[in-house]
Amino acid sequence: MAGFNSIIAILGIIVTIYLLIKKYETRTVLIGVGLIMAIVTLKPMEALDAFAKSMTSGGLIMAICSSMGFAYVMKFTRCDSHLVHLLTKPLSGLKFFLIPIATILTFFINIAIPSAAGCAAAVGATLIPVLKSAGVRPAMAGAAILAGTFGSMMSPGSSHSAMISEMSGLTITQVNLSHAPYTMVAGAIGALVLTILAIILKDYGEQHRQAYMQENKETEAHFEKVNPFYALAPLVPLVILVIGGTSLQQVSGLEWTKMGVPQAMLIGAIYALVVTRISPIKITEEFFNGMGNSYANVLGIIIAASVFVSGLKATGAVDSAIEFLKQSNDFVRWGATIGPFLMGVVTGSGDAAAIAFNTAVTPHAVELGYTHINLGMAAAIAGAIGRTASPIAGVTIVCAGLAMVNPVDMVKRTAPGMILATLFLALFML
């Protein structure tokens, strides 16, 4: 029976990877395969119970839904675009150095605008034309934005941070501050390697600037005037949570900043309402639309992943894998980083692999000789980095469209840095 269950587990994993590579809907694949494995092993209730239990993960629902609601308000009020334009407008004179600066800037804006594709669209619409007009080859201009789109790992709305927060018993802010140094170094590695490649590939020069100027039809979006009060709106919750989650909240007058993610996101939305003077009805509708969308699309993947993992558990594969990892701790660092990275590359999404790993293995982090934060966030960051090196990822397609280049041409430039960043995580974070 054990041999039969092992075959079921292996087939389930292979079928799941194949279907995800073929771009079948992620939630359908995870729920379908997980349920089938549970049924075949005569334990269907394990999958159904996992589905029911994961539907009501309080910490996850509050953090993710409120953050997405706030993101919808920022998009509706165009405050996110004001922030992007405010930060990028002074950069056009930096010429070659605009390449690493664009990557770093995208990285940090991605914290305030946590959707990778949404951030790329907001930043790229302004920065890619600036890069091209400065003499950067279009493929490198798109790659510079793409390489910075895993800064969302440090966002208070990150689903991964919320998961690890529940496991570790720490606040989301504490989780993010703990892994922030590693995430920022990984981002710096990506920016540095991209800059070196720009020199090697001769992706900067007057000929590129002249080509852009000849083809430019004045289609780039711009504001007549950036409103700094609008631009501050996406940063309000982030500033509150950072102050409230550190010793800064002990400063007189700042005690009120000690609060949860939902409260901070609501304050940010109220601030946007006050400065933009848009109808409160519209703001409220957008906030709740965002909350509903996040439950369907973000929490939906987490729920589906729990069903898949329960199917694997029913076959005994998870227990066997954990026992193997306990005896081979050195393998854990590679399985937790290279595994999600490769899945991110081949599927265009690092979330499914990272969430599945964090659901099945990360709860046993202490037994494996690691902390929940280091093991869980290493997997999450590696998955996001893999997405950044994938030619089929949604964010890659967005950047390619804005730069008007082939996605593969961009990935050729981002992949070397992302590989080195993943190795850094494996060697130094774990």
N, C-alpha and C positions, 0 to 999 in steps of 0.2 A: 504493500500500500504506500509506503514511504517513497519508493521509486516512482510509482505512478504519480503521486503528488508533486514530486520534483519535476517530472516531465511537464505537468500542467503549468507549474510556475514558470519554467523556461519558455514554454510556448506562449504563455500570457505576456511575458516581458517582450519577446520577439515581436509578437503581433502588435503590441502597444507601440513599440518604437517604429515599426513599419507604418502603422496608420498615422502616427504623428508626423513622420517624415513626409507622408503623402498629403499632409495638411487637412486631415479629417478633423472635425470639431473636437477640441481637446476634452471637454466635459463628457461628451458622448462616448469617446474612446475609453476614458478612465473608468466611468461608471459601468459601461457595457462589459469590458474585459474583467473588471473586478467582480462584478455580479456573476459572470459566467464561471470564473474560477471558484467562487464560493459555492455555487450550485453544484458544480461537478464534484467538489470535495464533500458534498452533502452538509454544508454549513451555510445555507443561504441567509440565515438570520444575522450572521456576523456582518455581512455587507449592509443589510438593511438597518441594523442597529448603528453601524458606523455613519451611515447617511443621516439618520435622525439626530445622533449625538453632535455631529459637526455642524448641524444647522443652527445651533444655539450657542456657539462659542462667544460668550459675552464680550471679552476683551477684543477679539478680532472684529466683531460686528461694529462695536463702538468706534474703534480707531479707523478702520478702513472706510466704513460708510460715511462717517462725518468728514473725513479727508476728501473723499471723492465729491461729496456735496459741496464742499468749499471750492474744489477745483472747478466744478461746473459754474459756480458763481463767478470765479475769476475769469473764466472763458467768456461768459455771457456779458460781463461788464467790461471786457477787454483790458482788465487790469494787468493780466499776464503779459499782454503785448506791450503795454506801457513800461513794464519792468524790463523787458528784453530791449526795447529801443533806448531806454535810459542808460542801460549798461553798455550797449554796443555803439551808440552814436559817436563817442570820442575815440573809437578804436581804428578808424579808417586810415590814420596816418602811421600806423605801426608797421606796415608793409610785411616783411617776411615773418616777423615775430607775432603777427596776427594768427598764425597757424596754431602754435601751442596755446596762445591766450584764448582763442576761440574754443578749443577743447576744454580748457579749465573753466571758462565762463559757462559753457553749456553744462558742465558737470555740476556747478553750484546752482545754476538756475534750475536744474533738474531736481534739486532738493525741494525747491519751492513749487515747481510744476512737476509732480512725480510721474506723470505718464510719459514714457519714453517717446512714443510717437507724437504726443501732444507737445512736449517740450521741443522736439526736433522741428515740428511745424512752426511753432512760435519763434524759436531762435533762428532756424534756418531761413525763414522768409526774409529776415533782415541781414543776418550775418553772411550767408552764402553769397549774395550779391556784393557785399562789402569785400569779402575775401577775393572774389573773382576780379573786382575792379582794382584791387591792390596788386594783382599779378599772379594770383594763385590758380593753378590748373583746376578746372571744375571738379575732377574726381577727388583731388586733395581737399578742396573746399567742402565737399559733402562729407568726406571722411573725417575732417576736423570736428564737425558737428556730431557725427555718429559716434566717435570715440569717447565723447563725454556723456553719453546717455545712460550711464549706470550710476550717476550721482544720486538717483532716487533711493538707493540702498540706505542713505542717511536721512531719508524723509521720515517724519513722524507718522506718516500715513502708510508706510511700507507694510505690506501684509506679512513679510518675512520677520520684520522686527517685532510685530505684534505676536506672531507665533512663538518666537524665542522668548519674548517677555513673559508669556504664560508659562512656559516650561521652566524658566530660570527664577521666576518670582520677582524679577526686577522690573522697573518701569521701562516703557519704550524709549524714553530719553536716555536712561542709563545704558540700555542695550546699544543705542546708536552712538553714544559717546565712547563706548568701549571698543567698538569695531571701527570707528571713524579714522584713526591713524592708518590702519591697514588699507581701508578703502581709498583714502586720499593718496597714499603711496602708489596703489594700483593705478589710480587715475593719472598720477604724475608719470608713471612708467609709460602708459599709453600715449600721453602727450609728447614725452621725450622721444620715444621711438618714431612716432609719426613725424616729428620735426626732422629727425635724422634721415628718414626715408624721403622727405621732401627735397633734401639736398641731393641725395643719391639719385633720385628719379628726375631731378631738375623740374620739380613741380612749381617753381616760382621763377618768374622772369617777365621782362617787358613784353615778350611775344604773347604771353598769356593775357596780359592786361589789354594789349591792343586787340586781340581776338575778341575779348569780351566787349570792349567798347564798340567794336564794329557790329556785333550781333545784338547788343543791348537795345531793347525797344522801350526802355523806360517803364518796364512792368513791375519793378520792385516796389513793394508796399512801404509806405512811410507815413508818419504823422506830420501834420503841420506844426504841432506843438505837443511835446510829451508832458503829461501832468504828473509831477513827482508824488503827489498824494495818492494817485491811482497806482503808481509804480510800487509804492510801499505796501499796498494791500496784500500781495502774495507772501510777504515776509512777516506779517504781523503774527500769525500763529507760531511760526518757526522761532521767532525771537522770544515770544512768551514761554514756549516749551523749553528752550535752551536755558533761559534765566531760571525758570521754575524748577528745572531738573538738576541745577548745579548750586554751588555755594553762593552764587550771586543773589539768590532769592532771600538770603539772610540780610541783605542790605536794607536799611530802613526805607520803607515805601515800596519795596518790591515783593513783599511777602505774598501778595495776592496772586503772583504768577505761578504759584504752586497749584497746578490743576492738571486735569487729564486732557487727552487729545480732543475729544468732542467739544469740551468747553472752549479750548483755544480756537478751534476751527469756527465755532459759532461767533466768537468775538471778532475773528477776521472777517466773517461774512457781514456782521453788523457794521464794522468799520467801512467796508466796501459800499454798503448801503448808504452810509452817511456821506461819504466823499463823492460818490457818483450821483446820488440823488435819483437813482432809478427806482421805479415802483417797488415797494416792499412785497407786493403780491408776486411780481416777476422773480425777485430774488428768492423768495420762499419756494416758489415752484421749481426753480433751477436747483436749489439746494436739495430738495427731496427727490428730484429727478436723478441727481448725481448719486444720492444714497441708494436708490433703487437699482441704478445701473451697476454700482459697485457690488451689490449683493449678487446680482445675476452673473456678472462677468469676472469678478475677482474672487469673492467668497465662493462662487460657483465652482471654480477650479479647485479651491481648497477642499470643499465638500466632496467633489468627484475624486480627488486624490486620496481622500480617506477611505472611500469605497474600494479603490484599486488596492491600496495597502492592506485593507481588511481581507481582500481576496487572496493576496499573497500570504498573509498570516494564516489563512485557512489551510493553505498547502503546506505550512511549516517552513516556507522559504525564509521568512523574516527572522525567525528564531535561529535557523541554521546560519544565516548571514551574520547575525550579531555574535554568535558563538565563534565564527571564523574570525571576525574583526577583533574580538577580545584576545584571540591567540596571535593575531597579526596586526598589532597596533600601527606599524609603519605603513600598512596598506590603507589604513583609514584616511590618512592625509591625502593620498592620491585618489581614492574612491570618492571622497567628499568634494574634491575640487575638479579633477579632470573629468569625472563622470558627468556632473551637471554642465560643465563647460562644453563637452562634446554634444550633449543633448541640446544645449542651447544653439550650437552651430547647425546641427542637422535638422532641427525642428523650427528654428526661428523664435523659440520661446524658452527662456530658462526657468520659468515659473513651475511648470509641471514637474520637471526632474527634481528641482530643488525642494519643492513642497513635499513630493513623495519621499525624498531622502530624509527631510526633517520630520516627517510624520513617522517614518519607520525606524530610523537609526538614531537621530539626535536625542530623543528622550533617554537613550542609554549612554549619553556622552560621558558621564562621570565614570561609568564602568569601563569605558574604552580609554580613559585617561585624558579626557579633554573637558572643557567647560561647554555648557550649552551654547553660550554666545559664540565662542570661537568656532566650534564645529558647525553649528547651524548657519551662522552668517557667512562662513567661508563657502559653504555650499550655495547659499543664495547669491553671493557676490559672483562666484564662478559662473553660475548659470546666467546671470545678467551680462557678464563679460562675454560669454559664449554667444549670446544673442547679438552683441555688438560686432561679432565677427561672422555673422550669418548673412548670406546674400538673400535669404528668403524672409527675413524678419520684417515685420511691419514698419519698424522705425527705419530700417535700411531702405525700404522702398520709398518712404517719405523723403529721406535725404537725397536719394537718387533722383527722384522726381523734381525736387527743388533745384538740384545741381544740373539736371538734364544729362545724366550719365548712366552707364550700365552699373547696376549694384555690385557686380563682381569686381569692377575696377576700384570701387571704394573699399571693398572687403580685403582686396590684396594689400591695401595700405593700413587698414586697422588690425588685421589678423596677427602680424608679428608682435605688435605691442601687447595685444590681448593675451597671447600665449605666454609671454614673459610675465605679465601681471598675474596670470593663473599660477604659474610656477612660484612666484613670490608668495602668494597666499598659502600654497602647499608647504613651502619651506619655512616661512616665518610666522604665519598666523596659527599654524597647527604644529 
